[in-house]
Amino acid sequence: MKGFRLFGDYALEFLVITLIVAVSAFSVILFIPAVVGVTGYFKNDINTRRFKDIFLTIGKNWKILIFYTIFQLVILVFPILNIYFFNTHPQNINYFVLAVSVVALVVGVIYLATSPTVIVNMDVKFRQLIYNGIMMLFGSLWRSLLAVLIIAGVVALILYYPYVVPLTLYAAPFAIAKLMTENFYNLKAKALNTSVFELKKKENEDDYLDEKGAVKRDDMENEDEKH
């Protein structure tokens, strides 16, 4: 029965997240806040995350999201439009504009991979976000490369096979959130001179206990329901 329940949870999650990301992408300006919200949602495991976590994450970080959204839209949308135009109108190609667009797109992809995790896990100003977005890459270079390749793959689909993109709207944010969260833990563990295992264990204990060290009431109620 547990397997059927998990299947149902993931199926519902797939539909809801795909719909939220798709609607936000069509609106353009809401896309970046939605990505950050979904990253905050995927921070928790399937048994504890709730769809309202998406909107709570957005509400909690609305100030930095204003600047981050403007930054990402400028550095992503215009390069994609330029590249798409040159691909469909090769007679009008301008190689300088194309080169600048490609460089800007690469930078935008990197920050799209790393910055949502920074925003979800850290209280930063915009300049700190720009710095930490780059530093996040060094949590694990192979994870960072994989995350960037996933986004690059989605961008390539947008440019060449846009009808396939809806199939990626759940898988891509899920995979990138998990990869970058591990990067964040690696960097935090190094800064605190501890292991990722001990860091996660401590965070789980903090989630289980309240500020006085007592078991949280919700956890006690959940245990009672199990029995």
SERO-4910 file (N, C-alpha, C, O; in steps of 0.05 Angstrom, whole numbers):
BEGIN
 pado doro    nc1    nc2    nc3   cac1   cac2   cac3    cc1    cc2    cc3    oc1    oc2    oc3
  Met    A     16    -24      0      0      0      0     17     25      0     10     45    -12
  Lys    A     40     24     14     57     47     15     67     54    -13     70     78    -19
  Gly    A     73     33    -29     82     39    -56     61     53    -73     68     71    -88
  Phe    A     36     45    -70     14     58    -85     11     86    -76      5    104    -92
  Arg    A     14     91    -50     11    118    -39     33    136    -50     27    159    -58
  Leu    A     58    126    -50     80    142    -61     76    148    -91     82    170   -100
  Phe    A     66    127   -105     61    131   -134     40    153   -138     43    171   -155
  Gly    A     19    152   -121     -1    173   -123     10    201   -116      3    220   -129
  Asp    A     27    202    -96     39    227    -87     56    239   -110     54    263   -116
  Tyr    A     72    222   -122     90    232   -143     74    239   -168     80    259   -182
  Ala    A     53    224   -174     36    230   -198     22    257   -194     22    274   -213
  Leu    A     11    262   -170     -2    288   -165     19    310   -165     14    332   -177
  Glu    A     42    305   -153     63    325   -153     72    332   -181     76    355   -187
  Phe    A     75    312   -198     83    316   -226     63    335   -240     72    354   -254
  Leu    A     38    330   -237     17    346   -250     17    374   -240     16    393   -256
  Val    A     18    378   -214     16    404   -202     41    421   -208     38    444   -216
  Ile    A     65    409   -204     89    424   -210     92    432   -239     99    454   -246
  Thr    A     85    413   -257     85    418   -286     67    441   -293     74    458   -309
  Leu    A     43    441   -281     24    462   -287     34    489   -277     32    509   -291
  Ile    A     44    490   -252     54    515   -241     77    526   -257     77    550   -264
  Val    A     96    510   -264    119    519   -280    111    527   -308    121    547   -318
  Ala    A     92    512   -320     83    519   -347     68    546   -347     74    562   -365
  Val    A     50    550   -329     35    575   -327     54    598   -322     52    620   -334
  Ser    A     74    594   -304     93    616   -298    110    622   -322    117    645   -327
  Ala    A    117    601   -338    134    605   -361    119    621   -383    131    638   -396
  Phe    A     93    616   -386     77    631   -405     74    660   -396     73    678   -413
  Ser    A     74    665   -371     72    693   -361     99    707   -362    100    731   -361
  Val    A    121    691   -365    148    700   -367    158    712   -340    177    701   -328
  Ile    A    146    733   -331    156    748   -308    153    732   -282    167    736   -263
  Leu    A    134    713   -281    130    696   -257    148    671   -257    148    656   -238
  Phe    A    162    666   -279    177    641   -282    199    638   -261    201    617   -248
  Ile    A    215    659   -257    237    658   -238    227    654   -210    238    637   -196
  Pro    A    208    670   -200    197    665   -173    186    636   -170    189    624   -149
  Ala    A    173    626   -191    163    599   -190    185    578   -187    182    559   -172
  Val    A    207    582   -202    230    564   -200    241    564   -171    247    543   -160
  Val    A    244    588   -159    254    590   -132    234    576   -113    242    562    -95
  Gly    A    208    581   -117    188    569   -100    189    538   -101    187    525    -81
  Val    A    191    528   -126    193    499   -129    218    488   -117    218    465   -106
  Thr    A    240    503   -118    265    494   -105    261    492    -75    271    473    -63
  Gly    A    247    511    -63    241    510    -35    224    486    -28    226    473     -7
  Tyr    A    205    480    -46    187    457    -43    203    431    -43    199    413    -26
  Phe    A    221    428    -63    237    403    -65    259    400    -44    272    379    -43
  Lys    A    263    421    -29    283    419     -7    275    397     13    293    384     24
  Asn    A    250    393     17    240    372     35    234    346     21    233    346     -4
  Asp    A    232    324     36    226    299     23    196    296     17    180    312     26
  Ile    A    190    275      2    162    272     -8    142    269     15    118    276     11
  Asn    A    151    260     38    132    256     60    125    282     76    105    283     90
  Thr    A    142    302     73    138    326     89    132    351     72    122    371     83
  Arg    A    139    351     47    134    376     31    105    379     24     90    360     20
  Arg    A     97    404     23     69    412     17     69    433     -5     88    449     -7
  Phe    A     49    433    -22     48    452    -44     49    481    -35     59    498    -49
  Lys    A     39    486    -11     39    514     -2     68    523      5     73    547      8
  Asp    A     87    504      7    115    511     11    125    528    -12    143    545     -9
  Ile    A    114    523    -36    123    539    -60    117    568    -55    134    585    -60
  Phe    A     93    574    -47     84    602    -43     96    614    -18    101    638    -17
  Leu    A    100    598      2    113    608     27    142    616     20    152    636     31
  Thr    A    156    600      4    183    607     -4    184    633    -20    202    650    -15
  Ile    A    166    636    -38    165    661    -54    159    685    -36    172    706    -38
  Gly    A    139    682    -18    132    704      0    155    712     18    159    735     24
  Lys    A    169    692     28    191    697     46    214    712     33    229    727     46
  Asn    A    218    707      7    241    718     -7    234    739    -28    249    742    -48
  Trp    A    211    752    -25    201    769    -47    220    792    -53    221    801    -76
  Lys    A    234    803    -34    251    826    -39    274    819    -58    279    832    -78
  Ile    A    289    797    -51    311    789    -68    301    779    -95    315    780   -115
  Leu    A    277    768    -95    266    757   -120    260    779   -141    262    774   -165
  Ile    A    255    803   -132    251    825   -151    276    830   -167    275    831   -192
  Phe    A    298    832   -154    324    838   -167    333    813   -183    343    816   -206
  Tyr    A    330    790   -171    339    765   -184    323    760   -209    334    751   -230
  Thr    A    297    765   -208    279    761   -232    287    779   -255    290    770   -278
  Ile    A    292    804   -249    300    823   -270    326    814   -282    329    814   -307
  Phe    A    346    807   -265    372    798   -274    369    774   -293    381    774   -315
  Gln    A    354    754   -284    352    729   -299    337    733   -326    345    721   -346
  Leu    A    316    748   -325    300    752   -349    317    767   -370    316    760   -394
  Val    A    332    787   -362    349    801   -381    371    783   -393    376    784   -417
  Ile    A    383    767   -375    406    752   -384    399    725   -397    415    712   -409
  Leu    A    373    718   -396    363    694   -409    345    699   -433    350    688   -455
  Val    A    326    717   -430    305    720   -451    317    732   -476    313    722   -498
  Phe    A    332    754   -473    343    767   -497    363    750   -512    361    749   -537
  Pro    A    381    736   -499    399    718   -514    384    696   -528    390    689   -551
  Ile    A    363    684   -515    348    663   -528    333    674   -552    333    661   -573
  Leu    A    322    698   -550    308    710   -573    327    716   -595    321    712   -619
  Asn    A    351    726   -588    371    732   -609    380    707   -624    381    706   -648
  Ile    A    386    686   -608    395    661   -620    373    648   -637    379    638   -659
  Tyr    A    349    649   -627    326    639   -643    323    654   -669    318    642   -690
  Phe    A    325    680   -667    322    697   -691    344    691   -712    338    688   -736
  Phe    A    369    688   -703    391    683   -721    388    655   -733    397    650   -756
  Asn    A    377    636   -718    374    609   -728    352    608   -750    354    593   -769
  Thr    A    332    625   -746    310    625   -766    314    645   -788    300    644   -809
  His    A    333    663   -784    339    683   -805    369    685   -809    381    706   -802
  Pro    A    382    664   -819    411    664   -821    422    686   -839    446    693   -836
  Gln    A    406    696   -857    416    718   -874    420    744   -859    435    762   -868
  Asn    A    408    746   -835    411    770   -818    431    766   -795    431    783   -776
  Ile    A    446    745   -795    463    738   -772    484    760   -767    497    770   -786
  Asn    A    488    766   -742    509    785   -733    526    769   -713    517    763   -691
  Tyr    A    550    762   -721    566    744   -705    574    755   -678    578    741   -658
  Phe    A    578    782   -677    585    794   -651    561    792   -632    565    784   -608
  Val    A    537    799   -641    514    797   -624    509    768   -616    501    763   -594
  Leu    A    513    750   -635    510    722   -629    529    712   -607    521    697   -589
  Ala    A    554    721   -609    574    713   -589    567    724   -562    569    709   -542
  Val    A    560    749   -561    552    761   -535    527    747   -524    525    742   -500
  Ser    A    509    740   -541    484    726   -532    491    698   -521    479    690   -500
  Val    A    509    684   -533    517    658   -524    531    660   -496    525    644   -478
  Val    A    549    679   -493    562    683   -467    542    690   -446    543    679   -424
  Ala    A    524    709   -452    504    717   -432    486    693   -425    478    690   -402
  Leu    A    479    677   -445    462    654   -440    476    634   -421    463    622   -404
  Val    A    502    629   -425    517    611   -408    517    621   -379    512    606   -361
  Val    A    522    647   -376    521    659   -349    493    657   -337    490    650   -313
  Gly    A    473    662   -353    446    660   -343    439    632   -334    425    628   -314
  Val    A    448    612   -350    442    584   -343    456    576   -317    444    562   -301
  Ile    A    480    586   -313    495    580   -288    480    591   -264    476    577   -244
  Tyr    A    471    616   -266    456    628   -243    428    616   -240    418    616   -217
  Leu    A    416    607   -261    390    594   -259    393    567   -244    375    558   -230
  Ala    A    416    554   -248    421    529   -234    428    533   -205    419    517   -188
  Thr    A    443    554   -198    454    556   -171    438    576   -153    435    570   -129
  Ser    A    429    598   -164    417    619   -147    392    611   -132    389    619   -109
  Pro    A    373    596   -143    350    588   -127    357    574   -102    344    579    -81
  Thr    A    377    556   -102    385    542    -78    397    562    -58    393    559    -34
  Val    A    412    581    -68    424    601    -50    402    617    -36    403    622    -12
  Ile    A    382    625    -52    360    641    -41    344    625    -20    337    636      1
  Val    A    339    600    -26    323    583     -8    338    578     19    325    576     40
  Asn    A    364    575     17    380    567     41    395    589     55    404    585     77
  Met    A    397    613     43    412    634     55    397    661     53    381    665     35
  Asp    A    402    678     72    391    705     73    411    724     60    430    732     74
  Val    A    408    730     34    429    745     20    418    770      6    394    771      0
  Lys    A    435    789      3    429    812    -14    436    804    -43    448    783    -48
  Phe    A    429    822    -62    433    814    -91    463    810    -97    470    791   -110
  Arg    A    480    828    -87    509    825    -92    520    799    -80    536    786    -92
  Gln    A    510    792    -56    518    767    -44    508    743    -60    521    722    -61
  Leu    A    484    747    -71    472    725    -88    490    720   -112    494    697   -120
  Ile    A    499    741   -125    517    738   -148    542    723   -141    551    706   -156
  Tyr    A    554    730   -118    579    717   -109    574    688   -102    588    670   -111
  Asn    A    553    684    -85    548    656    -76    538    638    -98    541    614    -97
  Gly    A    525    650   -118    516    634   -141    539    621   -155    537    599   -165
  Ile    A    562    636   -157    586    624   -169    599    604   -150    608    583   -158
  Met    A    601    612   -124    613    594   -105    599    567   -103    611    547    -97
  Met    A    573    567   -108    557    543   -106    567    521   -125    564    498   -120
  Leu    A    579    530   -147    590    512   -167    612    494   -155    615    471   -163
  Phe    A    626    504   -135    649    490   -124    641    471   -101    659    458    -89
  Gly    A    616    468    -96    607    448    -77    612    420    -88    618    402    -73
  Ser    A    610    418   -114    616    393   -129    616    400   -158    594    406   -169
  Leu    A    638    399   -171    640    407   -199    623    389   -217    611    398   -236
  Trp    A    623    363   -211    608    345   -229    578    349   -226    563    347   -246
  Arg    A    569    354   -201    540    360   -198    533    387   -211    512    389   -224
  Ser    A    550    406   -209    546    432   -221    544    429   -252    527    441   -264
  Leu    A    563    414   -263    563    410   -292    538    396   -301    526    403   -321
  Leu    A    529    376   -286    505    361   -293    481    380   -292    463    379   -309
  Ala    A    479    397   -271    456    415   -268    456    435   -292    435    440   -303
  Val    A    479    446   -298    481    465   -321    474    451   -347    460    463   -364
  Leu    A    482    426   -351    476    411   -375    446    406   -377    435    406   -399
  Ile    A    433    401   -355    404    397   -355    390    422   -364    372    420   -381
  Ile    A    398    445   -354    385    470   -362    392    476   -391    374    485   -406
  Ala    A    417    471   -399    425    475   -427    408    458   -446    400    466   -467
  Gly    A    403    433   -437    386    415   -452    358    426   -456    346    424   -477
  Val    A    347    437   -434    320    448   -436    319    472   -454    301    476   -470
  Val    A    340    489   -452    342    513   -470    344    504   -499    331    516   -517
  Ala    A    360    483   -504    362    472   -532    335    462   -542    328    466   -565
  Leu    A    320    449   -524    293    440   -532    275    464   -538    259    463   -557
  Ile    A    277    485   -523    261    509   -528    267    521   -556    249    529   -570
  Leu    A    293    520   -563    301    531   -589    294    513   -612    287    523   -634
  Tyr    A    296    487   -608    293    468   -631    269    450   -630    257    443   -651
  Tyr    A    261    441   -606    238    423   -603    220    432   -580    217    418   -560
  Pro    A    208    456   -582    192    467   -560    169    450   -551    161    452   -528
  Tyr    A    158    433   -568    135    417   -560    142    395   -540    124    383   -529
  Val    A    168    390   -537    177    370   -518    181    381   -490    182    367   -470
  Val    A    184    408   -488    191    421   -463    173    414   -440    183    411   -417
  Pro    A    146    413   -443    129    406   -420    137    381   -405    131    379   -381
  Leu    A    149    362   -418    157    337   -405    180    342   -386    186    324   -369
  Thr    A    194    364   -388    217    370   -371    211    388   -347    228    392   -330
  Leu    A    186    399   -346    180    419   -326    179    409   -298    180    426   -279
  Tyr    A    177    383   -294    179    372   -267    207    360   -262    219    366   -242
  Ala    A    216    345   -281    242    330   -277    265    349   -274    283    345   -257
  Ala    A    267    370   -291    290    388   -290    292    403   -264    313    403   -251
  Pro    A    271    417   -254    273    431   -228    278    411   -205    293    418   -187
  Phe    A    267    387   -206    271    367   -185    301    359   -184    313    360   -163
  Ala    A    312    352   -207    340    343   -208    359    365   -200    378    360   -185
  Ile    A    354    389   -210    372    412   -205    371    419   -175    392    425   -163
  Ala    A    347    419   -164    344    426   -135    359    406   -118    373    414    -99
  Lys    A    357    380   -125    371    360   -109    402    362   -112    416    360    -93
  Leu    A    411    367   -137    440    369   -142    452    393   -127    473    391   -114
  Met    A    438    416   -129    449    440   -117    446    440    -87    463    453    -73
  Thr    A    426    427    -76    424    425    -47    447    409    -36    457    416    -15
  Glu    A    455    388    -50    479    373    -41    504    390    -43    521    388    -25
  Asn    A    506    407    -63    528    426    -65    529    444    -41    550    450    -29
  Phe    A    505    454    -34    503    472    -11    512    459     15    527    470     30
  Tyr    A    503    434     19    511    420     43    541    415     43    554    417     64
  Asn    A    553    409     20    582    405     19    597    430     28    616    429     44
  Leu    A    588    453     17    602    478     24    597    485     53    616    495     66
  Lys    A    573    482     63    567    488     91    583    470    110    593    479    130
  Ala    A    585    444    103    600    425    119    629    433    121    641    432    142
  Lys    A    640    441     98    668    450     98    672    475    115    692    477    130
  Ala    A    654    494    113    656    518    129    654    513    159    666    527    174
  Leu    A    638    493    166    634    487    195    653    465    204    652    457    227
  Asn    A    670    456    186    690    435    193    676    410    203    684    399    224
  Thr    A    656    401    189    642    377    197    636    361    171    644    368    150
  Ser    A    621    339    174    614    323    151    585    329    142    569    339    158
  Val    A    579    323    117    552    327    107    532    310    123    510    319    129
  Phe    A    541    285    130    523    268    146    516    280    173    493    280    181
  Glu    A    536    290    187    532    302    213    515    327    211    498    333    228
  Leu    A    519    343    190    504    367    186    475    361    181    457    374    193
  Lys    A    469    341    164    441    334    159    428    322    184    405    327    190
  Lys    A    444    306    199    433    294    224    426    316    243    404    314    256
  Lys    A    443    336    246    437    359    264    412    374    255    396    382    272
  Glu    A    409    378    229    386    393    219    360    377    224    340    389    230
  Asn    A    362    351    221    338    334    226    330    335    255    307    335    262
  Glu    A    351    336    273    345    338    301    332    365    308    314    366    324
  Asp    A    342    386    295    331    412    300    302    414    290    286    427    302
  Asp    A    296    400    268    269    400    257    250    384    276    226    390    277
  Tyr    A    261    365    291    245    348    308    240    360    335    220    355    348
  Leu    A    259    378    344    257    390    370    250    420    367    257    433    348
  Asp    A    236    430    387    230    459    387    253    474    400    274    462    407
  Glu    A    250    501    403    272    517    413    280    511    442    301    519    450
  Lys    A    263    496    457    269    489    484    280    461    486    286    451    508
  Gly    A    283    447    463    294    420    463    273    399    467    280    375    469
  Ala    A    248    407    468    226    387    471    216    378    444    219    392    424
  Val    A    205    353    443    194    343    418    171    361    409    153    367    425
  Lys    A    171    368    384    149    385    374    122    371    375    121    346    372
  Arg    A    102    386    381     75    375    385     66    360    360     54    338    362
  Asp    A     71    371    336     62    359    311     75    331    308     62    312    299
  Asp    A    100    329    316    114    303    314    102    283    333     99    259    326
  Met    A     95    292    357     83    274    376     56    264    366     49    240    370
  Glu    A     40    282    354     14    274    344     17    254    321      1    236    318
  Asn    A     38    258    304     42    240    282     50    212    292     41    192    281
  Glu    A     66    212    314     74    186    326     49    172    337     47    147    335
  Asp    A     31    187    350      7    175    362    -10    163    340    -23    142    344
  Glu    A    -12    177    317    -28    167    295    -18    141    284    -33    123    276
  Lys    A      9    138    284     22    114    274     14     90    292     11     67    283
  His    A     12     96    318      6     74    337    -24     71    340    -33     53    355
***
